[in-house]
Amino acid sequence: MRDFESGQSQKKYQDTISQTIETSLIDLYGINGYKSIIQAMMKECDKSEKEITGNYELFSSMIQRIFGKIGDSKILEPIKMEINKIQDINMISQT
């Protein structure tokens, strides 16, 4: 039962990360900018939108590969801040 709960918790966390990435990109660049960024990433790594947004490590490596240092500061930094807030909330709620 514990493995099932752990799996559900991990799935919920991945969904939250995915939603955070999507929301942050749309807030920063609008829906067209979001689609453009995601399409470039999908073409580059041959993965689906959900695979990219649901895996922060893959997402960040694609941003760095496609956009370089500008992508790191303009795209990843705001998303990292949001993810850190989520992680802090999760840590507090688990104690």
C-alpha positions in Angstrom: 0.0 0.0 0.0 2.9 2.3 0.8 4.3 1.9 -2.7 0.9 2.8 -4.2 0.7 6.0 -2.1 4.3 6.9 -3.0 3.5 6.3 -6.7 0.4 8.6 -6.4 2.4 11.2 -4.6 5.1 11.1 -7.4 2.4 11.4 -10.1 0.8 14.3 -8.3 4.2 16.0 -8.0 4.9 15.4 -11.8 1.5 16.8 -12.7 2.2 19.9 -10.5 5.6 20.4 -12.2 4.0 20.0 -15.6 1.3 22.5 -14.8 3.9 25.0 -13.3 6.0 24.8 -16.5 3.0 25.3 -18.7 1.6 28.2 -16.7 4.9 29.9 -16.3 5.7 29.8 -20.0 2.2 31.0 -20.9 2.5 33.9 -18.4 5.9 34.8 -19.7 5.4 34.4 -23.5 1.7 34.0 -24.1 0.0 30.9 -25.6 1.7 31.4 -29.0 5.1 31.7 -27.4 4.4 28.6 -25.3 3.4 26.6 -28.4 6.4 27.8 -30.3 8.8 26.9 -27.5 7.2 23.4 -26.9 7.1 22.6 -30.7 10.9 23.5 -31.0 11.6 21.2 -28.0 9.4 18.4 -29.4 11.2 18.5 -32.7 14.6 18.5 -31.1 14.1 15.6 -28.7 11.3 13.6 -30.4 9.2 13.6 -27.2 5.6 14.6 -26.6 4.5 17.9 -24.9 3.6 16.0 -21.7 6.8 14.1 -21.6 8.8 17.4 -21.8 6.7 19.4 -19.4 6.4 16.5 -17.0 10.1 16.0 -16.7 11.9 19.1 -15.4 15.4 17.6 -16.1 14.5 17.0 -19.8 12.7 20.4 -20.0 15.7 22.3 -18.6 18.3 20.5 -20.8 16.1 21.2 -23.9 15.9 24.9 -23.0 19.6 25.1 -22.5 20.3 23.2 -25.8 17.9 25.3 -27.9 18.2 28.7 -26.3 21.5 28.7 -24.5 22.3 31.1 -21.6 19.4 33.3 -22.5 17.0 30.4 -22.1 18.5 29.7 -18.7 18.0 33.2 -17.4 14.8 34.2 -19.2 12.9 30.9 -19.2 14.3 28.6 -16.5 14.9 31.0 -13.7 11.2 32.0 -13.2 10.2 28.4 -13.5 12.8 27.3 -11.0 11.5 29.8 -8.5 8.0 28.5 -8.9 9.1 24.9 -8.5 11.1 25.8 -5.4 8.0 27.3 -3.9 6.1 24.1 -4.6 8.9 22.0 -3.1 8.9 24.2 0.0 5.2 23.8 0.4 5.4 20.0 0.0 8.1 19.8 2.6 6.1 21.8 5.1 3.0 19.8 4.5 4.8 16.5 5.0 6.2 17.4 8.4 
